Amino acid sequence: MKTKKYLIAIAIFGGVLFMAQAANTYNVDAQDTAKIERSKIRLAPRG
């Protein structure tokens, strides 16, 4: 019973986060979404 309550709470919380992210991307200007920035993280070569 406890596990079921935790899973429901996590599902609701995830849904709220998803809706907030979707609303955030909906309100962003088209110029901001068209610009793609390269990652500045450099990985060390293997070896």
Buried (B, 14 or more C-beta within 10 A) or exposed (E): EEEEEEEEEEEEEEEEEEEEEEEEEEEEEEEEEEEEEEEEEEEEEEE
